[in-house]
Amino acid sequence: MVEKRIHYGATFAVLATAALAFSLLTSMIIPAIPKLEHALHTSASGANWLLTAYLLSSAIATPILGRMGDIVGKEKMIVVVLSALSVGIVVSALATDLPIMLAGRVIQGVGGAVFPLAFGIIRDEFPAKKVAGAIGFMSAILGVGVGAGIVLAGPIIEHLSYHWLFWIPLVLAIGATLTTFTFVPESPVRAPGHINWAGAALMSGWLVTGLLAVSYGPTWGWKDPTVRGVFGAAAVFIALWIWVEARSLSPLVDMKMMRIPTVWTTNLAALLFGFGLFAMFVTIPEFAQTPKHVGYGFGASVTQSGLYLLPFAIAMLVIAPLTGGLSRIIGSKIILVVGSLFSAASYGELAVAHSQPWNIYVAAGLLGIGVALGYASMSNLIVEAVPFEQTGVATGMNTNIRNIGSALGSGVATSLVISKLLPDGYPAQHGYELAFIVCGASLIVAALAAVKIPRRDGPSIVESESHPALTAEAEVFVGSIGYTPET
């Protein structure tokens, strides 16, 4: 009996709901950190762990669970991930002290695997001509959710309580879990092999040490011996991880795949793109909340400062659905170059003009356009370049590399902002300007990296009605190194 499969549009709606729940949880906590510091009777450092722990958990879970989805089934794994996300949300929503809320945040981080699993389901289930657009829109939901989370956090904190920062996303998470289990079909595509747990442990080691060093560099100082030591540990873990994965018969992350020209150049662009992204979410609310008597800023409330980023979310929502058609017309590579330049322009505008509220609105809108184009194109470039059975882990690693860049960018931006404090304790305006210049420069370099992405010689997944096991580029590359994927 042939299994009846629901319309791909319904599948996308379910996956988008799951992605939105995770994205909101990523950013809603940021404006609430000062309030949580008092509510949970902890220090500023302790409250910041609510974001750090979440990012660390997500960084570890995303590629591992993406790979498990490739092996055991993406629909099964996404139900497990969403169930864990829902449990973590409930734990944090009920928490009245830091340890319990931290435990919930760690569990929630598992939800980061929603994105690579969703990309895999889209590639397996959707008509070929709809794949690029769907992946582009799904990628943009991360940015839409992050922007919307910061905008919504202010009113929730001021009119409800911090518990509602979790109860609201819980509705989305539970709805996505139930509808995924009920309606989303299991993909017939499977990858052979098993999880290389030694590789997973080493990858977790370098992700944890690297992100910890980036997170604490701004407060402890980049020259602090502990920060340098943790960076050194991360370098050792990376070297060991590459060595173990390269010799494994069933690697978690296939190093041959990571050396495919389109993959490594896109990942390089993702690192630089991420560097310039999250810094705006860190700097703009603080800049806007600075009292006018300091000489800059607008004296905005938490709610008002979040609204300055509303054009970002709107631009992403408008541009994201257009990326599929643009990909068919001009290709994902050009879209990534253009997206990087739009994003660089947003910081360039901020560096020279930030005295009026409309300056911030324009910059946020430009960044929204750039991120919508960049996120969509990076995901599509990776999906087009790797074998079907490696979609989950490949897109998971691209997401992680982008997130590492975001963590590094926000850390560097914070360091630059607080590098010089005025007598009243507020950062000097020059620190913000320098942060804007550095982030803009990283995005210009991202555009240059995107230019180096090889042109496609074979058909794109958005141009062909068939779904070959390997794209033309991947076939040529893995053939040249004597590697044949199992079928």
Helices and strands as residue ranges (DSSP letters): H 8-27, H 29-39, H 44-72, H 74-94, H 98-109, G 110-113, H 114-125, H 128-159, H 164-183, H 197-220, H 225-247, H 255-258, H 261-289, G 292-294, H 302-307, H 310-319, G 320-322, H 323-330, H 332-352, H 357-385, G 388-390, H 391-417, H 429-451, H 472-480
